[in-house]
Amino acid sequence: MKRIFSLVLFIGLTACNQPQTPQIHSSSTESATKIDLENNLQAHIEFLADDYLLGRDTGTEQYEIAARYVASHFKQFDMKPAGNDNTWFQSVPLVRSSLDKSSVALKIHSDDEISLSYPNEFLIGANPNSTEDKVTSKLVFAGYGINAPALNHNDYANIDVNGKIVVFLSGKPKAFPSELGAHVASGDEKSRYAAEQGAIGVISLHTPERDKVRTYEKILPFVGRPSFHWLNQDGTAAGTQPSLKVGTYLSKEAGLKLFSAAGADLQAIFDGLAEDKIPQAFDLDIEVTIQRKSKHEQVKSSNVAGIIEGSDPQLKNEYIVYSAHLDHIGTGGMVKEDDHINNGALDNASGIAVMLETARQFALQQAPKRSILFVAVTGEEKGLLGSEYFAKNPTVPADAMIANINLDMPLILYPFADVIAFGSEHSTLDSYVSRAAEAQGLKLSPDPMPEQNLFVRSDHYSFVKEGVPSIFLVPGFESKQEGIDGQKIFQDFFVQHYHQPSDDTHLEINYEAGATFARVNYQIGKEIANDSKRPAWNENNFFGDTFAKKPKELK
């Protein structure tokens, strides 16, 4: 009760210092330039990243307070509610699954039975579709566990995994294109391939190549947290393969033990990875038993959606979608000193703040021809859950969403001179971003770190998989001020602050840079909204060819 009273008192006091909203629907072409973007952005970030909101974790009371903060600003901007039942909110049904750690076991049945140690040698999560699992099965090694016709690659071509557990390497061949490769080698896709072949479980192996990105040991501080999935109408967890009864992840050392027990040489396979040798699939002449118990709790968490209606009688039925995730990771994790709250000032209070101020700019100008849909989504940190739920269950006609602009963790820490639009090269959105950046005295730069595969790692990708041309926009690495290395600042943030309590308002946030970023975001949406043509996927593009649906005539 005391905490609830404190939160209510805090919101009341903070409201006195919230951004002042000028009269909406001004027809002046200069009105948007008079907005105090810097002050407004600071006010949003300071509220959303305050300790009182305890890191805005999905499914918590504090997250819902943040959601209502966003809705209150949508209402100030005289937007139309775009949630369920003419409200601002789309309630996302979730299942929170927790692992009973005492129930976990993995035994290798060989001449000398070997029990692996959890979590030091293997990791396993809760099963969102079952409360108790125990599987004893033969094993089949399937290389990388990938079946990608677009890349002429099928690790399952010459093996039978029906009723067995598939063992595969984490990662993908180096020769695979970056973003396409990241998609076909994702955990969800590998699980799908295995299930389609009749497997009943999967075991993924940590490799020396994976060590170069993230060591097994660095995963351990996050082990044991509940997992989240949104629920289908039939009660199953979306994005899962119910036929896969177990799924585990083995350390390099545990993988070597497993193969040694089967009389196979995993080290030779590891050695070949450095030369990009594709490992051949084969039966492992061995059985394992894997068991676990899981607990389930159904929770709900809100997406927040609002619309600025377009002015053209026909084109207003098409929507440019701005998305940004409102959630962060809550408390705990890599705690430093006495601070256990992961405030998420830049991840992603900054993205929400920019989205709100982009909406304000649209509200103050004459309405564009097309409508603008703004969605603050939940559960990004749990696996892009809120955006996936919205993209698959949109509150506007699915084929009316013609473009998505996603704002996730814009590092507004220096006066940037360029922007990066991850994924822009896949569609005609590239030209809109380029023109909008130029109008703000900036340039559009190519992806400077394609090996990170950022195009498939944020909320825009949920829209991509529904066929919507999408970009993930961030400030670039070039600086207007001599002597500032944007790439170093970016890398330092990831090492020192990403998903840590130090991502808070004590960082040297550059609100002038934030204002520039909000202006370029507004300009991109305006360019798209007033164009006679819809954005389109480029010809022979993998993502367009794989996911795009044939446009239907809008009513």
Buried (B, 14 or more C-beta within 10 A) or exposed (E): EEEEEEBEEBBEEBEEEBBEBBEBEBEEEEBBEEBBBBBBBBBBBBBBBBBBBBBBBBBBEBBBBBBBBBBBBBEBBBBBBBBBEEBBBBBBBBBBBBBEEEEBBBBBBBEEEBEBEBBBBBBBBBBBBBEEBEBEBBBBBBBBBBBBEEBEBBBBEEBEBEEBBBBBBBBBBEEBBBBBBBBBBBBEBBBBBBBEBEBBBBBBBBBEBBEEEEEBEEBEEEBBBBBBBBBEEEEBBBBBBEBBBBBBBBBBEBBBBBBBBBEBEBBEBBEEBEEEEBBEBBBBEBBBBBBBBBEBEEBBBBBBBBBBBBBBEEBBBBBBBBBBBBBBBBBBBBBEEEBBBBBBBBBBBBBBBBBBBBBBBBBBBEBBBBBBBBBBBBBBBBBBBBBBBBBBBBBBEBBBBBBBBBBBBBBBBBBBBBBBBBBBBBBBBBBBBBEBBEBBEBEBBEBBBBEBBBBBBBBBBBBBBBBBBBBBBBBBBBBBEEEBEBEEBBEBBEEEBBBBBBBBBEBEBBBEBBBBBBBBBBBBBBBBBBBEEBBBBBEEBBBBEBBBEEEEEEE
